[in-house]
């Protein structure tokens, strides 16, 4: 039989009005079984009820907090303005939700996700405040690890390239810390050839970033092979099928910029468009080429193409995060390469990101 001395006084929640015993019994069991900490105060902030999860997370028993103010949990990490804003939201909106640092009975400070709601009577007067919270220590640790992973991922990218005959500028914007995009290049000083690649793995998060690391390693290996871009892409496709899980795929563009010959050679797989500007034309045009994503079909064949790329010319290779926005917002391509990169890097684009977004621009001085 259940020990009645350990039952929590849920009946204190019902200050006025009719409330059947059966409803109180069900509510009592729900509150006692809840994994989140629950605390109810009166209109003056005096605690009237807490559930077992509250005592487990804070270390305080019901008897120790009864009649006290929740400020006994204050960690001291938040400034006065934090609490002022909290109570302002409660007064104006009847609720507040966010993350807060609180302190357990033993002095340990911990992070929690907290939601507070005001309870009103029939006269629209506040009678109680109801708080529900959960310990997010483990979540915050994982979040910090993801943020660190994102910084490492960004730090291993190659720096922008500057040469008297070629300049490369990059924009790398992860949607949520860890990106499915990556790029790299090799500069052949002897033959004056810039060999690069840009790829976009489907998805976000830890799993995708692990796939990015694996693919980046094999991409760097294949770039040095003395074979055509089409052959490199087919080799990469076979390796991707072995690495990528089912239902995952990667968009890729391989490209070589030969400064001595004044050519741009490219091969596409999934990333099927790039932007090109020539000294003979005004504005920027879109260059397209079909090519199936890597990791889908082992029998897929790819094609490489070539176009002139001399002094005064420019190009932008970009992933879906940017290309989709350019098309959706109908950005006119009447500007030059440098101006378009400024648009892509503007706060207007950054705040509307719906995917990882990476862009590499190349310009040849006249």
N, C-alpha and C positions, 0 to 999 in steps of 0.2 A: 504494500500500500504506500502511496506517495506521502512523504513527510510534509505535513501541512505547515510546519514551521519554516519551510524553505519556499513557500509560495510567495509571489510578489504581489503587493497590494494594488492590482490594476483597478479595483473599484474606486480608488482615489481619482482616477481619470474622469469620472463622471460626477461632476460637482452638482449639477442640477438636471432635472428632466427624468423621464421614465426610461429605464434601461433594464430589460429582462435579465434574470440571472443567467440564462443560457447564453446570451450575447456576451456578458461579462466573462463567463467561463471560456468561451471560444477565444475572445480577445486575450485573455490571460495566457492561454496556451500558445497563441501566435507570438505574443511578445516574449514569452519565455524561450521559445524555440528559435527566435530570430538570431541570425549570425551577426547582424549589425547591433551596435550599441544604441539604446534608446533611452532618452532622458526627457521628462516632462516637468515643466515648472509652472507656477501660477503667473499671473500677469505682472507680478513684482519680481520675478526671476528666482523665486524660492523653489528648490527641487521638491517635487511631490512623488515622483516615480522614476525608477531606473530598472532596467531588465538585467538578467544574468550576464549577457554579453558586455554590458557596461562595466560590471564589476570585474570581469575577466580582463578587459582591456585596460582599465584604469587602476585596478588594485583596490578601489574603494568599495566597501560594502554599502548596501542600501541605508543601513542605520547611520553610517558615517556621513552620508551626503544629504540625508533628509533635512529639509529646511535650509540647506546651504545654497549659495549662489554658484552657478557653474564656473565662475571665475577662479574657483579653487584649482581648476585644471590649466589655468593660463601658464604658458611656457616662458613668457617674457621675451619671445623672439619677435613679436609683432608690435609695431608702433601704435600710438593712440589713434591715428587716422584709419588704421585697418578696422578697428572695432567701431569707430564712428561711422564708417561706410556700411558696415554690417548692419548696425541698428537703423541707419537711414533706409536701407533697402527693406528691412523688416517693417518699418513704420509705413513706408510708401507702398510696398508691393505685397506685404504679408509673408514674405519668404526671403531666404538667403541661401545660396549654395556656393561652395568653394572648397579650397584646401586650407588647412590650418595646422599649426604646430601646437600640441598640447602636452601636458606633463602628467605622468602617472604618479601614483602615491609614493613610489620609491624614488622619485626624482628624475626618472628616465623621460627624456623628451622624445615624442614620436609624431609622425605626420598622420593626419587623418583627412578623409573626405567627409565633409559635414554638410548636412542640409537642415535648416531650421524653418519651421512653419508656425505662423501665428494661428491661434484658434479663436473664432469669434462666436458670440452668442447671437440671439435673435435681434438684438439691438445694435449689432455691428460693433460691439465692444470686445476688446481682447480679453479673454479669460485665461488662456494658457499659451505657452510656447512648447513646441514639440521638436526635439532634435534627434536626428538619426545620423550615426557616423560609423565609419569603418576604418580600421588600421590599414594604411597604405604603405607601410614600411617596405614590404617586398616589392610592391609596384614601383615605388620611387627608386629602389635600387636597380630594378630592370630598366627603368627610364634613363637613369644616369649611364648605365652600360650602353644603351642604344645611342644616347647622345655622344658618348665617347667614341663608339664605333663610327658614328657619322663624321666626327672630326678626323679620325684616322683615315677613313675612306676619302675624305676631301684632301688630306695632306699628302696622300700617295699619288695624286694626280700630277701630271707633268706641268711645269709652269708655262706661261704663255711664251711663244717663240718669237724672237726678234732677229731678223737678218736684213741686210741692206736691200735685198730683193724680195723679201717675203715677211709679212707680219701675221702672227696668229693671236687672236684674242678669244678667251673662253668665258662662258657663263655656265655655272654649275649650280642648279637650284633643286635640292632634294625636296620632295613633297612633305616628307615627315622624317627628318634626320637621316635615315638610311636610304640610299638611292639605288634604283635599278639601272641607272645610267652610268656609263664610264667611257673613258677615252684614253688614248695613248698615242705616241708617235715615236718614230726614229728619224733622225736627221743624218743623211748620207752626205758628209761634207765633200768627199772626193768626187762623187757624181752629181752633187747638188740636187738631190732628190729628197723631198719630205714625204715620208711614208706614215700614214696615220689610219686610225680607225675610231669609229664611234659606235657604241651599241646600247641597246635599251632592252633589258630583261623585263618580261611581264611581271607586274606586281610591285609590292613595297615590303619593307620590313626585313627581319633578320634572315628568313629563308632566302629571299631574293638577293640580299647583300652577299650571302655565302655563295650563291650561284655567280654573282658578279665577280667575286674574287677568283673563282675557278676559271671562268671564261676569260678573264683578263690575263691570266697566266698563259693559257694556250694561245690567245691572240698575240701576245708579245712574242711567243715562240714562232708562230707562223709568219709574222711580218718579215722576219729575217730570211725566210726561204726564197730561193731564186726561182720562183714559179710565177705564173700570171695571177692577177687578182681573182679571176674566176676559179682557178685551181685552188687558191688559198681559201676562198669562200666554201668550196665543196669540202675541203679538208676540215674546215671549222664546223661545217654542218654535221659531219660524221662524229666529230668529237662532242658536239653539243648534244646530240641524241644520247650519247652515253652518260653525259653529266646531268642534263635537265630532267626533272621528274615528269611524269605524264601530265599533259595539259599545260606545261610551261613551254615558252618559246622566247626567242630573242630576235630583235630587229638589229640589223647591222649595216653599216656602210664602210667599205674599205676604199682608200683613195691614195693616189700618188701624185704629188705636184713636182714636175720636172722643170727646174728653172732654166736649164741649158736649152732644152727643146721647146720650152714654153707651152707645156701641155698639162692637162688635168685628166688623169685616168681614174675611173671609179667603177665599183661593183656594188650592187644593192641587194639586200635581203631583208624585207620587212620595213626598213626605212627606205621608202620608195620615192622620196623627193628631196631635193636640195635647192638652194637659191643661188643664182648665178648673175653676176653683173659684168658687162664687158665695156671697154672703152669706146666701142663703136655704137653702143645702144644706150638709151636713156632709161633709168630705172633698173629694176631687178626682175628677172623672170624665174619661173619655177621649172626645174628640170626633173622629169620623171622617168623611172625605169622599173618594170615589174621584177619581182624576185620574192620567192616564198621565205617566210621567217625561218630562221635556223631552229632545228630541233623537231621538225614536223615530219619530213620525208627524207629518207636516206637516198632516194633516187633523184632528188631535185638537182637540176643543172642551173648554173648561173652564168650571166654574161657580163663582160666588162666593156666599157665604152670610154671614149676619149674625146676631149674637146680642147680647143686652144685656150691657153691661160697665160697671157703675156702681161707686160707692164700696163697698169691701169685697170686690170681685171680684178674681180673679187668674188668670193663665194661664202656661203654660210651652210654648214651641215648642222642639222638640228633634230632633236627627238620629238615624239608626238606631243609632249607637254607644251612645246612652243608652236609646232606646226598647227595643232588643233586650234589654239587660241588665235593665231594669225588668220585662219580661215573663218572661225566663229565670229571674230570681231571685225572681219573684213578690212584689215589693215591695208591701206594702199601701198603697193611696192614701187612707189615713184621716187623714193629717196635712195641714197647711196648705202653701201654696206655698213659703214661706220655709224650712220644715223639710225639704221634699223637695229643694230646691236644696242644702241642706247635706248631704243624703245623697248626691246626685249628685257633689258636690265632695269627698267623703270619700276617704281612702286605699283603702277597701274597693272603691270603684268604679274608682279610678284604676289600681290594680294589675291589674285584670281586664279592661282595655280590649282589645277585639278589632277595633276600628275607630276612625276619627276620631269624636270625640264633642263636640257643641256644644249648649248649652241657653241659652235666653233666657227669663227670667221677668219677668212684669209684674204689679204689684200696685197697686191703687188704695186709698189710705187711706180709712177710714170717715169 
